[in-house]
Amino acid sequence: MAPAGMSHVPDAAPELNWLLAEHEKNVWTGMDPTGWQDSVWVLHAMYENPTLEGAGTHDDENKRRIAAGGEPTMIGDFNLDEATTDSGVPLGYSSTPGPDLRRLTWGEYLARSGHSLRDPHIYPPCHRWFPPDSWPLSIEPPPEGSLDQASFAALIHSIAAFEPNAYDTEIFAFMAMLPAGSTDDTDSSVEGTAGSDSFSDGGRVSIHTYQLVAC
């Protein structure tokens, strides 16, 4: 689904050829173009509800839901809940949660275990910076596959400040195939203006948005 204010581009190849030619069309999870003068990591937002502290993990809550008669997550005949752990990590674009949750920065969370953003991390910002198990139920962890609403809006505001036409800049955005649910490497592109929920970079943009590199 395209962000609000944007529309699907039926034939996006002309707008993407410059980008796809450099990446051998490995676009399942996005692309990471290099050669820019500067770059920045956008850390996907996480939130915390202190009233749920001590209530277990997201996996515990999922098991309680199923024990109470809830439907398990099935893929064909495969019961995903029996074979996997519910980490609690949202997939795809997520809206800003309600007033019961407050923003929890990566720095705040890492500090609780004696770490910081400036530690000599082996990997770029990603799920490897956090414990591998299910997240506490009191925390809504950063989503995979897409920027969240708050980070999305902040990025638009920052980029539009450098554009001559500001929020009227016409842009194209490429949504990586896997999180977009597409099987066509040019089928998940949308267009609009920076005044809508969109990314802008002089009319051309590629956002590498899977959590291993930009969470």
ChimeraX attribute file (.defattr): number of C-alpha atoms within 10 A of each C-alpha:
attribute: neighborCount
match mode: 1-to-1
recipient: residues
	/A:1	12
	/A:2	17
	/A:3	14
	/A:4	10
	/A:5	14
	/A:6	21
	/A:7	14
	/A:8	17
	/A:9	18
	/A:10	11
	/A:11	11
	/A:12	18
	/A:13	15
	/A:14	8
	/A:15	18
	/A:16	19
	/A:17	12
	/A:18	11
	/A:19	18
	/A:20	17
	/A:21	9
	/A:22	12
	/A:23	13
	/A:24	8
	/A:25	14
	/A:26	13
	/A:27	20
	/A:28	18
	/A:29	21
	/A:30	22
	/A:31	22
	/A:32	14
	/A:33	14
	/A:34	9
	/A:35	6
	/A:36	6
	/A:37	5
	/A:38	6
	/A:39	8
	/A:40	6
	/A:41	10
	/A:42	16
	/A:43	19
	/A:44	24
	/A:45	22
	/A:46	22
	/A:47	20
	/A:48	20
	/A:49	17
	/A:50	13
	/A:51	10
	/A:52	13
	/A:53	13
	/A:54	10
	/A:55	12
	/A:56	14
	/A:57	21
	/A:58	22
	/A:59	20
	/A:60	17
	/A:61	16
	/A:62	18
	/A:63	17
	/A:64	12
	/A:65	13
	/A:66	13
	/A:67	11
	/A:68	9
	/A:69	8
	/A:70	11
	/A:71	10
	/A:72	16
	/A:73	12
	/A:74	11
	/A:75	8
	/A:76	7
	/A:77	6
	/A:78	11
	/A:79	12
	/A:80	14
	/A:81	16
	/A:82	11
	/A:83	8
	/A:84	9
	/A:85	15
	/A:86	18
	/A:87	18
	/A:88	21
	/A:89	17
	/A:90	15
	/A:91	16
	/A:92	17
	/A:93	18
	/A:94	18
	/A:95	11
	/A:96	16
	/A:97	15
	/A:98	9
	/A:99	7
	/A:100	10
	/A:101	17
	/A:102	16
	/A:103	16
	/A:104	17
	/A:105	16
	/A:106	20
	/A:107	12
	/A:108	13
	/A:109	16
	/A:110	15
	/A:111	12
	/A:112	9
	/A:113	9
	/A:114	7
	/A:115	15
	/A:116	16
	/A:117	14
	/A:118	7
	/A:119	8
	/A:120	8
	/A:121	12
	/A:122	8
	/A:123	11
	/A:124	14
	/A:125	20
	/A:126	17
	/A:127	19
	/A:128	13
	/A:129	17
	/A:130	14
	/A:131	8
	/A:132	9
	/A:133	13
	/A:134	17
	/A:135	20
	/A:136	21
	/A:137	22
	/A:138	19
	/A:139	23
	/A:140	22
	/A:141	23
	/A:142	26
	/A:143	24
	/A:144	24
	/A:145	26
	/A:146	27
	/A:147	28
	/A:148	23
	/A:149	17
	/A:150	16
	/A:151	16
	/A:152	20
	/A:153	15
	/A:154	11
	/A:155	17
	/A:156	20
	/A:157	18
	/A:158	12
	/A:159	16
	/A:160	20
	/A:161	11
	/A:162	12
	/A:163	16
	/A:164	10
	/A:165	13
	/A:166	18
	/A:167	18
	/A:168	15
	/A:169	18
	/A:170	20
	/A:171	19
	/A:172	27
	/A:173	25
	/A:174	27
	/A:175	29
	/A:176	28
	/A:177	21
	/A:178	17
	/A:179	19
	/A:180	20
	/A:181	13
	/A:182	14
	/A:183	13
	/A:184	10
	/A:185	20
	/A:186	24
	/A:187	20
	/A:188	23
	/A:189	25
	/A:190	22
	/A:191	23
	/A:192	25
	/A:193	20
	/A:194	26
	/A:195	18
	/A:196	17
	/A:197	18
	/A:198	25
	/A:199	29
	/A:200	30
	/A:201	18
	/A:202	16
	/A:203	17
	/A:204	16
	/A:205	17
	/A:206	20
	/A:207	18
	/A:208	22
	/A:209	24
	/A:210	23
	/A:211	22
	/A:212	17
	/A:213	20
	/A:214	22
	/A:215	23
